[in-house]
Amino acid sequence: TGGTIASKPNPETGLLEAGVMTGEELSEMCQLPSHIDIEIKSVFQMSSSHMTFHHLNILKENIESSFRSEDVAGIVISHGTDTLEETSYFLDLVISDERPVVLTGSQRGPTLEGTDAFVNLRQAFLLAAHPDARGF
């Protein structure tokens, strides 16, 4: 959904722009084990401070749609930290599937020295794919 975890510097201002890096770009830098296959779907790319109930419902519908496939072990959502907790709580209330939905964000953009983006995303993928994560 965007956030600092998917940010890039704006060439004109030098400031980070939330949510402009694609899921493909992010996942390629996570050094995932070969046994984990991921499918990337960009639902929307935005700063999480702009998240509305409408966006939460769209996210819920997309998760439920993905869980129609038995091949899906879990779902990872990259999210801005401003409202990550609220989105997590909402999804915990409305998603009844036992498979994990893991939200992750970062405090430092992926292009910055000392970024936590890739390790956070990698750990989220590992958790979502782990069979013991069901029901958490």
KEVEX-467704 format. One record per residue: residue number from 1; x, y, z of N, C-alpha, C, O in turn. Coordinates in Angstrom, 3 decimals. Each point is the difference from the previous one (the first is absolute). Layout:
! KEVEX-467704
R  NUM  X  Y  Z  X  Y  Z  X  Y  Z  X  Y  Z
...
END
This chain:
! KEVEX-467704
R  1  0.812  -1.208  0.000  -0.812  1.208  0.000  0.846  1.259  0.000  -0.529  1.105  -0.124
R  2  1.820  -1.260  0.260  0.865  1.180  -0.052  0.705  0.262  1.301  0.373  -0.933  0.711
R  3  -0.187  2.194  -0.392  0.692  0.395  1.212  1.488  0.164  -0.209  0.501  -0.107  -1.119
R  4  0.202  0.369  2.209  1.451  0.183  -0.046  0.690  -1.236  -0.549  1.020  0.112  -0.681
R  5  -1.561  -1.293  0.968  0.610  -1.244  -0.455  0.092  -0.056  -1.526  0.833  -0.727  -0.542
R  6  -1.669  1.478  -0.143  0.005  0.021  -1.467  0.290  1.407  -0.527  -0.550  0.416  -1.020
R  7  1.410  0.301  1.720  0.267  1.386  -0.390  1.273  0.128  -0.822  0.890  -0.850  0.049
R  8  -0.833  1.933  -0.800  1.178  0.384  -0.780  0.177  1.503  0.147  -0.967  0.724  0.234
R  9  2.204  -0.255  -0.371  0.194  1.455  0.047  -0.605  0.687  -1.229  0.121  -0.491  -1.123
R  10  -0.759  1.610  1.352  -0.502  0.822  -1.084  1.209  0.693  -0.620  0.745  0.674  0.712
R  11  -0.527  -0.822  -2.033  1.181  0.585  -0.621  0.074  1.525  0.109  1.090  0.571  -0.020
R  12  -2.238  0.083  0.135  -0.013  1.460  0.077  0.267  0.521  1.413  0.710  0.990  0.183
R  13  -1.292  -1.673  0.823  0.102  0.508  1.373  1.006  -0.771  0.849  0.516  0.526  0.986
R  14  -0.236  -1.775  -1.367  0.860  -0.851  0.812  -0.724  -0.659  1.154  0.569  -0.851  0.684
R  15  -1.817  1.230  -0.458  -0.800  -0.587  1.075  -0.561  -1.347  -0.438  -0.239  -0.230  -1.186
R  16  0.029  -0.665  2.165  -0.580  -1.302  -0.328  -1.470  0.146  -0.346  -0.745  0.715  0.670
R  17  0.336  -1.412  -1.740  -1.405  -0.077  -0.386  -0.499  -1.384  0.350  0.527  -1.001  -0.487
R  18  -1.540  0.942  1.329  -0.538  -1.277  0.472  -0.707  -0.749  -1.125  -0.725  0.590  -0.801
R  19  0.950  -1.893  0.759  -0.775  -0.877  -0.857  0.303  0.037  -1.475  -0.867  -0.379  -0.788
R  20  2.039  0.810  0.357  0.262  0.056  -1.438  0.833  -1.185  -0.504  0.090  -0.210  -1.210
R  21  0.515  -0.560  2.101  0.759  -1.176  -0.419  -0.977  -1.165  -0.175  -0.886  -0.202  0.830
R  22  1.048  -0.553  -1.900  -0.919  -1.105  -0.275  0.298  -1.204  0.892  1.092  -0.132  0.552
R  23  -2.084  -0.733  -0.430  0.183  -1.238  0.741  1.074  -0.874  -0.609  0.742  -0.676  0.712
R  24  -0.661  0.693  -2.035  1.039  -0.774  -0.683  1.394  0.491  0.389  0.893  -0.797  0.286
R  25  -0.721  2.113  -0.279  1.295  0.576  0.378  0.376  -0.381  1.432  1.143  -0.362  0.280
R  26  -2.106  0.449  0.602  0.258  -0.316  1.407  0.329  -1.473  0.199  0.976  -0.337  0.671
R  27  -1.784  -0.535  -1.250  0.178  -1.435  0.240  1.305  -0.525  -0.565  0.572  -0.941  0.551
R  28  -0.087  1.528  -1.637  1.261  -0.447  -0.599  1.185  0.227  0.933  1.032  -0.655  -0.144
R  29  -1.164  1.560  1.084  1.104  0.325  0.898  -0.107  -0.695  1.357  0.776  0.298  0.908
R  30  -1.723  -1.217  -0.762  -0.251  -0.637  1.296  0.771  -1.296  0.212  0.000  -0.529  1.112
R  31  0.647  0.010  -2.125  0.768  -1.237  0.101  -0.826  -1.118  0.622  0.376  -0.589  1.013
R  32  -1.514  0.313  -1.649  -0.884  -1.053  0.498  0.525  -1.378  -0.377  0.621  -0.165  -1.050
R  33  -0.869  -0.830  1.908  0.366  -1.370  -0.365  -0.747  -0.435  -1.256  -1.107  0.469  -0.264
R  34  1.707  -1.352  -0.497  -0.573  -0.405  -1.285  -1.331  -0.744  0.144  -0.769  -0.058  -0.960
R  35  0.480  -0.505  2.124  -1.256  -0.743  0.174  -1.211  0.907  0.243  -1.135  -0.473  0.057
R  36  1.382  1.765  0.084  -1.118  0.929  0.204  -0.301  0.704  -1.316  0.817  0.762  -0.519
R  37  -2.003  -1.032  -0.006  -0.472  0.655  -1.221  -0.954  1.110  0.405  -0.915  -0.213  0.795
R  38  1.133  1.394  -1.343  -0.893  1.102  0.325  -0.669  0.521  -1.270  0.561  -0.038  -1.095
R  39  -1.763  0.515  1.288  -0.751  0.684  -1.059  -0.273  1.398  0.523  -0.496  0.170  1.113
R  40  0.814  0.810  -1.906  -0.144  1.387  0.442  -1.246  0.617  -0.618  -0.247  -0.108  -1.201
R  41  -0.519  0.749  2.052  -1.191  0.707  -0.452  0.006  1.370  0.663  -0.001  0.101  1.226
R  42  0.006  0.931  -2.018  -0.052  1.350  0.526  -1.453  0.453  0.041  -0.617  0.232  -1.040
R  43  0.086  -0.110  2.227  -1.395  0.412  0.158  -0.096  1.519  -0.092  -0.852  0.529  -0.714
R  44  1.714  0.164  1.427  0.173  1.438  -0.107  1.336  0.361  0.620  0.533  -0.745  0.822
R  45  0.001  1.876  -1.211  1.293  0.477  0.500  -0.230  1.403  0.546  -0.267  0.937  -0.752
R  46  0.374  -0.808  2.070  -0.300  1.290  0.612  0.633  0.088  1.375  0.404  -1.008  0.578
R  47  -0.324  2.203  -0.072  0.411  0.205  1.382  -1.106  -0.536  0.894  -1.181  0.231  -0.261
R  48  1.556  -0.942  1.306  -1.041  -0.597  0.845  -0.791  1.050  0.776  -1.067  -0.308  0.530
R  49  1.562  1.521  -0.452  -0.765  1.061  0.663  -1.253  0.363  -0.804  -0.894  0.673  0.514
R  50  0.829  -1.114  -1.767  -1.176  0.255  -0.838  -0.944  -1.201  -0.069  -0.974  0.021  -0.753
R  51  1.255  -1.060  1.527  -0.841  -1.195  0.007  -1.377  0.336  0.565  -0.118  0.639  1.045
R  52  -0.924  -1.082  -1.754  -1.374  0.227  0.440  -0.694  -1.348  0.174  0.550  -1.044  -0.351
R  53  -1.751  1.080  0.891  -0.786  -1.230  0.144  -0.251  -0.634  -1.369  -0.040  -1.224  -0.122
R  54  -0.126  2.044  -0.887  -0.173  -0.495  -1.370  1.213  -0.831  -0.417  -0.159  -1.084  -0.560
R  55  1.375  1.583  0.829  1.221  -0.736  -0.336  0.087  -1.307  0.786  0.410  -1.028  -0.538
R  56  -0.798  1.074  1.809  0.028  -1.209  0.819  -0.920  -1.071  -0.573  0.353  -1.180  -0.014
R  57  -1.508  1.575  -0.450  -0.933  -0.965  -0.604  0.557  -0.578  -1.293  -0.158  -1.192  -0.264
R  58  0.802  2.015  -0.537  0.622  -0.498  -1.233  1.084  -1.014  0.351  0.103  -1.045  -0.643
R  59  0.695  1.342  1.644  1.048  -0.916  0.444  -0.603  -1.317  0.481  0.476  -1.073  -0.373
R  60  -1.506  1.146  1.186  -0.706  -1.187  0.500  -0.500  -0.860  -1.161  0.204  -1.214  -0.009
R  61  -0.856  1.841  -0.967  -0.534  -0.739  -1.153  1.114  -0.676  -0.793  -0.171  -1.125  -0.471
R  62  1.298  1.792  0.320  1.134  -0.586  -0.729  0.598  -1.181  0.758  0.385  -0.995  -0.614
R  63  -0.304  1.091  1.919  0.515  -1.105  0.814  -0.933  -1.202  -0.116  0.451  -1.123  -0.226
R  64  -1.727  1.357  0.380  -0.968  -1.099  -0.103  0.037  -0.636  -1.376  -0.130  -1.218  -0.123
R  65  0.306  2.022  -0.909  0.111  -0.528  -1.364  1.239  -0.878  -0.145  -0.068  -1.071  -0.601
R  66  1.190  1.513  1.143  1.237  -0.787  -0.077  -0.122  -1.298  0.770  0.543  -1.022  -0.422
R  67  -1.241  1.041  1.536  -0.151  -1.202  0.812  -0.963  -1.015  -0.617  -0.148  -1.101  0.531
R  68  -0.497  1.441  -1.620  -0.827  -0.994  -0.707  0.864  -1.099  -0.605  -0.483  -1.096  -0.282
R  69  1.762  1.396  0.084  0.936  -0.990  -0.528  0.640  -0.756  1.164  0.552  0.609  0.916
R  70  -0.628  -1.924  -0.958  0.623  -0.832  1.035  1.521  0.051  -0.075  0.679  -0.368  0.958
R  71  -0.139  0.818  -2.086  1.453  0.088  -0.166  0.624  1.144  0.787  1.220  0.046  0.164
R  72  -2.035  0.866  0.320  0.507  1.160  0.730  0.225  -0.393  1.458  -0.943  -0.356  0.707
R  73  2.206  0.424  -0.259  0.338  -0.352  1.390  -0.259  1.161  0.942  -0.355  -0.207  1.161
R  74  0.528  1.422  -1.651  -0.179  1.194  0.812  0.167  1.236  -0.855  0.354  -0.082  -1.176
R  75  -0.608  1.215  1.774  0.048  1.272  -0.722  0.869  0.982  0.771  -0.074  0.083  1.226
R  76  0.898  0.659  -1.961  0.815  1.062  0.574  -0.468  1.318  -0.595  -0.185  0.121  -1.210
R  77  -0.001  0.853  2.074  -0.398  1.334  -0.438  1.066  0.977  0.461  0.264  0.129  1.195
R  78  0.351  0.562  -2.158  0.902  1.097  0.369  -0.882  1.209  0.267  -0.945  0.268  -0.742
R  79  1.262  0.458  1.807  -0.915  1.027  0.478  0.793  1.108  0.672  1.048  -0.252  0.595
R  80  -1.535  1.451  -0.686  0.606  1.098  0.735  -0.237  -0.153  1.492  -1.011  -0.562  0.421
R  81  1.941  1.061  0.374  -0.097  -0.194  1.447  -0.999  0.939  0.683  -0.370  -0.237  1.150
R  82  -0.071  1.295  -1.831  -0.945  0.928  0.636  -1.276  -0.707  0.456  -0.502  0.275  1.090
R  83  -0.021  -1.171  -1.905  -1.261  -0.677  0.341  0.109  -1.517  -0.105  -1.018  -0.683  -0.109
R  84  2.223  0.152  0.140  0.193  -1.448  -0.115  -0.756  -0.743  1.107  -0.633  -1.023  -0.263
R  85  0.695  1.522  1.471  -0.671  -0.660  1.119  -1.522  -0.019  -0.190  -0.652  -1.006  0.279
R  86  0.099  2.112  -0.748  -1.443  0.062  -0.202  -0.449  -0.954  -1.103  -1.023  -0.672  0.130
R  87  1.793  0.617  -1.214  -0.333  -0.929  -1.083  0.114  -1.438  0.489  -0.853  -0.828  -0.319
R  88  1.886  0.522  1.080  0.174  -1.351  0.545  -1.188  -0.392  0.866  -0.524  -1.108  -0.117
R  89  0.107  2.009  0.978  -1.127  -0.276  0.889  -1.279  -0.235  -0.798  -0.738  -0.948  0.266
R  90  0.482  1.811  -1.240  -1.188  -0.156  -0.844  0.004  -1.361  -0.683  -1.003  -0.713  0.024
R  91  2.138  0.349  -0.638  0.065  -1.269  -0.721  -0.141  -1.190  0.938  -0.577  -1.019  -0.379
R  92  1.095  1.134  1.591  -0.161  -1.068  0.985  -1.478  -0.211  0.333  -0.431  -1.127  0.242
R  93  -0.332  2.204  -0.231  -1.431  -0.092  0.311  -0.829  -0.566  -1.145  -0.999  -0.678  0.241
R  94  1.397  0.946  -1.487  -0.886  -0.322  -1.128  0.450  -1.186  -0.860  -0.790  -0.502  -0.799
R  95  2.025  0.047  0.939  0.471  -1.142  -0.790  -0.141  -1.255  0.851  0.597  -0.096  1.072
R  96  -1.377  -0.857  -1.539  -0.251  -1.207  0.795  0.913  -1.163  -0.377  0.049  -0.992  0.728
R  97  0.664  1.082  -1.825  0.899  -1.071  -0.433  1.142  -0.153  0.996  0.500  0.992  0.531
R  98  -0.092  -2.218  -0.277  1.069  -0.292  0.962  1.393  0.286  -0.546  0.962  0.077  0.763
R  99  -0.848  0.081  -2.087  1.315  0.269  -0.582  0.446  1.403  0.395  -0.818  0.909  0.143
R  100  2.131  -0.748  0.030  0.495  1.283  0.506  -0.096  1.149  -1.001  0.222  -0.171  -1.199
R  101  -0.554  1.325  1.721  0.095  1.272  -0.714  1.007  0.812  0.804  -0.268  0.396  1.134
R  102  1.424  -0.154  -1.732  1.103  0.656  0.703  0.193  1.396  -0.584  0.235  0.153  -1.199
R  103  -0.336  0.859  2.050  0.274  1.374  -0.423  1.392  0.384  0.461  0.417  -0.340  1.107
R  104  0.294  1.047  -1.961  1.330  0.466  0.373  0.257  1.368  -0.604  -0.562  0.361  -1.034
R  105  1.404  0.373  1.689  0.398  1.323  -0.463  1.460  0.221  0.332  0.705  -0.933  0.384
R  106  -0.259  2.148  -0.529  1.387  0.325  0.353  0.080  1.440  0.473  -0.843  0.836  -0.324
R  107  1.868  -0.581  1.090  0.244  1.350  0.492  0.952  0.768  -0.917  0.021  1.231  -0.005
R  108  0.759  -1.976  -0.766  0.964  0.619  -0.922  -0.277  -0.516  -1.401  -0.183  -1.201  -0.198
R  109  0.151  2.093  -0.763  -0.280  -0.356  -1.387  1.010  -0.989  -0.560  1.134  -0.055  0.477
R  110  -1.522  -0.725  -1.480  0.869  -1.031  -0.564  1.264  0.524  -0.661  0.943  -0.763  -0.207
R  111  -0.901  2.030  -0.125  1.194  0.553  -0.642  0.953  0.632  1.010  1.081  0.456  -0.372
R  112  -1.469  -0.424  1.635  0.822  0.650  1.028  0.947  -0.995  0.663  -0.310  -1.184  0.128
R  113  1.459  1.681  0.286  0.954  -0.828  0.730  -0.657  -0.473  1.306  -0.663  0.777  0.686
R  114  0.854  -2.036  -0.361  -0.559  -0.555  1.230  -1.484  -0.277  -0.080  -0.666  -0.095  1.031
R  115  0.130  -0.038  -2.242  -1.429  -0.258  -0.156  -0.407  -1.298  0.690  0.765  -0.963  0.046
R  116  -1.968  0.959  0.480  -0.573  -1.217  0.568  -1.046  -0.597  -0.938  -0.646  -0.987  0.351
R  117  0.470  1.565  -1.529  -1.058  -0.415  -0.920  0.138  -1.457  -0.436  -0.968  -0.757  0.062
R  118  2.151  0.361  -0.499  0.139  -1.330  -0.590  -0.030  -1.109  1.044  -0.585  -1.056  -0.238
R  119  1.200  1.282  1.374  -0.043  -1.028  1.042  -1.426  -0.139  0.537  -0.443  -1.115  0.277
R  120  -0.279  2.219  -0.127  -1.384  -0.078  0.471  -0.874  -0.747  -1.000  -0.806  -0.847  0.384
R  121  0.967  1.161  -1.658  -0.787  -0.660  -1.031  0.366  -1.481  -0.103  -0.882  -0.850  -0.124
R  122  2.167  0.543  0.174  0.446  -1.398  -0.068  -0.586  -0.804  1.159  -0.516  -1.099  -0.205
R  123  0.592  1.637  1.412  -0.543  -0.701  1.162  -1.516  -0.164  -0.102  -0.543  -1.015  0.437
R  124  -0.133  1.993  -1.004  -1.446  -0.100  -0.198  -0.334  -1.128  -0.966  -0.933  -0.765  0.243
R  125  1.693  0.653  -1.350  -0.221  -1.090  -0.954  0.256  -1.355  0.651  -0.771  -0.940  -0.194
R  126  1.846  0.839  0.963  0.316  -1.272  0.662  -1.107  -0.402  0.971  -0.371  -1.172  0.066
R  127  -0.153  2.129  0.681  -1.091  -0.295  0.930  -1.265  -0.408  -0.751  -0.632  -0.998  0.347
R  128  0.261  1.759  -1.367  -1.235  -0.297  -0.745  0.045  -1.382  -0.657  -1.034  -0.652  -0.151
R  129  2.219  0.212  -0.233  0.138  -1.295  -0.672  0.129  -1.175  0.969  -0.099  -1.154  -0.417
R  130  0.317  1.429  1.695  0.239  -1.079  0.963  -1.305  -0.655  0.441  -0.928  0.703  0.400
R  131  0.832  -2.032  -0.464  -1.250  -0.671  0.365  -0.415  0.226  1.454  -1.195  -0.023  0.296
R  132  2.130  0.237  0.610  -0.341  0.225  1.399  -0.606  1.370  0.257  -0.450  0.270  1.113
R  133  0.428  0.600  -2.115  -0.560  1.339  0.177  -1.523  0.018  -0.129  -0.632  1.017  0.287
R  134  0.048  -2.115  -0.708  -1.458  -0.041  -0.113  -0.648  0.212  1.362  0.417  -0.586  0.998
R  135  -1.421  1.415  -0.972  -0.754  0.235  1.225  0.578  1.038  0.936  -0.596  0.303  1.034
R  136  1.756  0.250  -1.383  0.557  1.057  0.871  -0.836  1.237  -0.090  0.302  0.998  0.654
END
